[in-house]
Amino acid sequence: MSGSPFRGIHGAVVAHLGELIVRGDVTPGATLDPALLERDLGVSRTVVREALRVLAAKGLVDARPKRGTVVRPREEWSLLDGDVLRWQAQHHADDAFLADLAEVRDIVEPAGARLAAARRTDADLATLTDALAIMADPDASVDAVVEADLVFHRALLAAAGNQLLRQMEQVIATGLRARDLLVHGRGPWADSVPAHRAVRDAVAARDADGAERAIRDLLSQADRDVRAIASGKESE
């Protein structure tokens, strides 16, 4: 079973089965036999039962009388669930999925940036500034830059001061990570520091219009990066 952020054998089974479903190795309508899973994975019935319960809560499977546990169609999955999003980005990051993520970011982040400019605190601004400093550090590792990018965008949503909007950070983080896996893995890529700095500066100045323009410019740059890489793949 592959590694995952889940803890213990229960978490590893959840991640393993979730990835199998999202990757398409187990197709919608297929039945998961707990007894076979116990044998193949070498775990107890309790572990399998609890793992299937977690996957059911995420909309991936459904327990049906006389049929057992059945994999549900993708349109019935909890697509905004953090784990489901991550599994899709890792194993099903096709053009359609990336386009969906980009569209959601285009809707959410400009609104978040406007609110952040109006509501940010000094602590919010400090987090944005610290993340930007890491991204601009020529000696920073790729992993450090990627993590700083995630921190920056999460901080931007947090600064908006809207608890429901903040729940969208899983979508934002998944979109960023999917892009970063592509862009940083292929390189060279456009320098995103100036665009991030423009967002930070507008938020610092409490300039809502400027913050919205800056984040839209940043999202456009990210979209161009992904499209350029996708075009390169097609020509290979």
C-alpha positions as CSV (number, residue, x, y, z in Angstrom):
1,M,0.0,0.0,0.0
2,S,1.3,3.4,-0.9
3,G,2.2,6.1,1.7
4,S,-0.3,8.7,2.8
5,P,-0.9,11.4,5.3
6,F,-3.3,9.1,7.2
7,R,-2.0,7.5,10.4
8,G,-1.8,3.8,11.1
9,I,-3.0,0.8,9.1
10,H,-6.6,2.0,9.0
11,G,-5.5,5.2,7.3
12,A,-3.2,3.3,4.9
13,V,-6.1,1.1,3.8
14,V,-8.4,4.1,3.3
15,A,-5.8,5.8,1.2
16,H,-5.0,2.7,-0.8
17,L,-8.6,1.9,-1.6
18,G,-9.4,5.6,-2.3
19,E,-6.5,5.8,-4.8
20,L,-7.6,2.6,-6.5
21,I,-11.1,4.0,-7.0
22,V,-10.0,7.5,-8.1
23,R,-7.3,6.0,-10.5
24,G,-10.0,3.9,-12.1
25,D,-8.5,0.5,-11.2
26,V,-11.8,-0.2,-9.5
27,T,-14.6,1.1,-11.7
28,P,-18.0,2.5,-10.8
29,G,-20.5,-0.3,-10.2
30,A,-17.8,-2.7,-9.1
31,T,-18.3,-4.6,-5.8
32,L,-15.7,-4.5,-3.1
33,D,-15.6,-7.8,-1.2
34,P,-14.5,-7.3,2.4
35,A,-13.3,-10.8,2.7
36,L,-11.1,-10.5,-0.3
37,L,-9.8,-7.2,0.9
38,E,-8.9,-8.7,4.3
39,R,-7.0,-11.4,2.5
40,D,-5.3,-9.3,-0.1
41,L,-4.3,-6.5,2.2
42,G,-3.5,-8.7,5.2
43,V,-5.7,-6.7,7.6
44,S,-8.5,-7.4,10.0
45,R,-12.2,-7.3,9.2
46,T,-12.6,-4.3,11.5
47,V,-10.0,-2.3,9.6
48,V,-11.7,-3.1,6.3
49,R,-15.1,-2.2,7.6
50,E,-13.9,1.1,9.1
51,A,-12.1,2.0,5.9
52,L,-15.2,1.3,3.8
53,R,-17.2,3.5,6.2
54,V,-14.8,6.4,5.6
55,L,-14.9,5.9,1.9
56,A,-18.7,5.9,2.0
57,A,-18.7,9.2,3.9
58,K,-16.6,10.6,1.0
59,G,-19.2,9.4,-1.5
60,L,-16.9,6.9,-3.2
61,V,-18.7,3.7,-2.2
62,D,-22.2,2.7,-1.1
63,A,-23.3,-0.3,0.9
64,R,-26.3,-1.9,-0.8
65,P,-28.5,-4.8,0.4
66,K,-27.6,-8.1,-1.3
67,R,-24.9,-6.5,-3.4
68,G,-22.4,-5.5,-0.8
69,T,-20.2,-2.4,-1.1
70,V,-20.4,-0.8,-4.6
71,V,-18.2,1.9,-6.1
72,R,-20.3,4.9,-6.9
73,P,-20.2,7.0,-10.1
74,R,-17.7,9.9,-10.1
75,E,-20.5,12.5,-10.2
76,E,-21.7,11.2,-6.8
77,W,-18.3,11.5,-5.1
78,S,-17.6,14.3,-2.6
79,L,-15.4,16.1,-5.1
80,L,-14.5,18.9,-2.6
81,D,-13.4,16.5,0.1
82,G,-9.7,17.1,0.7
83,D,-8.6,13.5,0.3
84,V,-10.7,13.0,-2.8
85,L,-9.2,16.2,-4.3
86,R,-5.7,15.1,-3.5
87,W,-6.2,11.6,-4.9
88,Q,-7.5,13.1,-8.1
89,A,-4.6,15.5,-8.4
90,Q,-2.1,12.6,-7.9
91,H,-3.8,10.1,-10.2
92,H,-6.4,11.7,-12.4
93,A,-4.9,15.2,-13.1
94,D,-6.1,15.3,-16.7
95,D,-6.8,18.5,-18.7
96,A,-10.5,18.5,-17.6
97,F,-9.7,18.2,-13.9
98,L,-7.1,20.9,-14.1
99,A,-9.5,23.1,-16.0
100,D,-12.2,22.6,-13.3
101,L,-9.7,23.5,-10.6
102,A,-8.6,26.7,-12.5
103,E,-12.2,27.8,-13.0
104,V,-12.9,27.4,-9.3
105,R,-9.8,29.4,-8.4
106,D,-10.8,32.1,-10.9
107,I,-14.2,32.4,-9.0
108,V,-12.9,32.2,-5.4
109,E,-9.5,33.9,-5.2
110,P,-10.4,37.3,-6.7
111,A,-13.3,37.6,-4.3
112,G,-11.0,36.5,-1.5
113,A,-8.4,39.0,-2.4
114,R,-10.9,41.9,-2.4
115,L,-12.1,40.9,1.1
116,A,-8.5,40.4,2.3
117,A,-7.6,43.9,1.3
118,A,-10.5,45.3,3.3
119,R,-10.2,43.0,6.4
120,R,-6.5,41.9,6.7
121,T,-4.8,42.2,10.0
122,D,-1.1,42.9,10.6
123,A,-0.6,39.2,11.4
124,D,-2.2,38.3,8.0
125,L,0.1,40.7,6.2
126,A,3.1,39.3,8.1
127,T,2.3,35.7,7.0
128,L,1.9,36.9,3.3
129,T,5.2,38.8,3.6
130,D,7.1,35.8,5.1
131,A,5.8,33.4,2.5
132,L,6.8,35.8,-0.3
133,A,10.3,36.1,1.2
134,I,10.8,32.4,0.9
135,M,9.5,32.3,-2.6
136,A,11.9,35.1,-3.6
137,D,14.9,33.4,-1.9
138,P,17.2,32.1,-4.7
139,D,18.7,29.5,-2.2
140,A,15.3,28.1,-1.2
141,S,14.6,24.5,-2.3
142,V,11.8,23.7,-4.7
143,D,9.9,22.0,-1.8
144,A,10.2,25.2,0.3
145,V,9.0,27.4,-2.5
146,V,6.0,25.1,-3.2
147,E,5.1,25.1,0.5
148,A,5.5,28.9,0.7
149,D,3.2,29.3,-2.3
150,L,0.5,27.2,-0.5
151,V,1.0,29.3,2.7
152,F,0.6,32.5,0.7
153,H,-2.7,31.5,-0.9
154,R,-4.1,30.0,2.3
155,A,-3.2,33.2,4.2
156,L,-5.0,35.2,1.5
157,L,-8.2,33.3,2.1
158,A,-7.8,33.5,5.8
159,A,-7.3,37.2,5.6
160,A,-10.7,37.5,3.9
161,G,-12.3,36.8,7.3
162,N,-15.0,34.5,5.9
163,Q,-15.2,31.1,7.5
164,L,-17.1,29.5,4.6
165,L,-14.7,31.0,2.0
166,R,-11.8,29.7,4.0
167,Q,-13.2,26.1,3.6
168,M,-12.3,26.5,-0.1
169,E,-8.6,26.3,0.8
170,Q,-8.6,22.6,0.0
171,V,-9.5,23.4,-3.6
172,I,-7.0,26.2,-3.8
173,A,-4.2,24.0,-2.3
174,T,-5.0,21.1,-4.6
175,G,-5.0,23.4,-7.7
176,L,-1.7,24.9,-6.6
177,R,-0.1,21.5,-5.9
178,A,-1.3,20.0,-9.2
179,R,0.2,23.0,-11.0
180,D,3.4,22.9,-9.0
181,L,3.9,19.2,-9.7
182,L,3.7,20.0,-13.4
183,V,5.6,23.3,-13.5
184,H,8.4,22.6,-11.1
185,G,8.9,19.2,-12.4
186,R,9.4,20.4,-16.0
187,G,11.0,23.9,-15.7
188,P,12.0,26.5,-16.6
189,W,8.9,28.4,-15.5
190,A,7.9,32.0,-15.4
191,D,8.9,33.8,-12.2
192,S,5.7,34.2,-10.1
193,V,7.3,36.3,-7.4
194,P,6.5,39.7,-9.0
195,A,2.8,38.7,-9.4
196,H,2.6,37.5,-5.8
197,R,4.3,40.7,-4.6
198,A,1.7,42.8,-6.4
199,V,-1.0,40.9,-4.5
200,R,0.7,41.4,-1.2
201,D,1.3,45.1,-1.9
202,A,-2.3,45.7,-2.8
203,V,-3.6,43.9,0.3
204,A,-1.1,45.9,2.4
205,A,-2.5,49.1,0.9
206,R,-6.1,48.0,1.4
207,D,-6.6,48.4,-2.3
208,A,-9.4,46.0,-3.1
209,D,-9.5,46.7,-6.8
210,G,-5.7,46.4,-7.1
211,A,-5.8,43.1,-5.1
212,E,-8.4,41.6,-7.4
213,R,-6.4,42.7,-10.5
214,A,-3.2,41.3,-9.1
215,I,-4.6,37.9,-8.2
216,R,-6.3,37.7,-11.7
217,D,-2.9,38.4,-13.3
218,L,-1.3,35.7,-11.1
219,L,-4.0,33.2,-12.0
220,S,-3.6,34.0,-15.7
221,Q,0.1,33.4,-15.4
222,A,-0.5,30.0,-13.7
223,D,-2.9,29.0,-16.5
224,R,-0.3,30.0,-19.2
225,D,2.3,27.8,-17.4
226,V,0.1,24.8,-17.4
227,R,-1.1,25.3,-21.0
228,A,2.5,25.6,-22.1
229,I,3.4,22.4,-20.4
230,A,0.4,20.6,-21.8
231,S,1.3,21.8,-25.3
232,G,4.8,20.5,-24.8
233,K,3.5,17.1,-23.8
234,E,1.3,16.9,-26.9
235,S,4.2,17.7,-29.2
236,E,6.5,15.1,-27.6
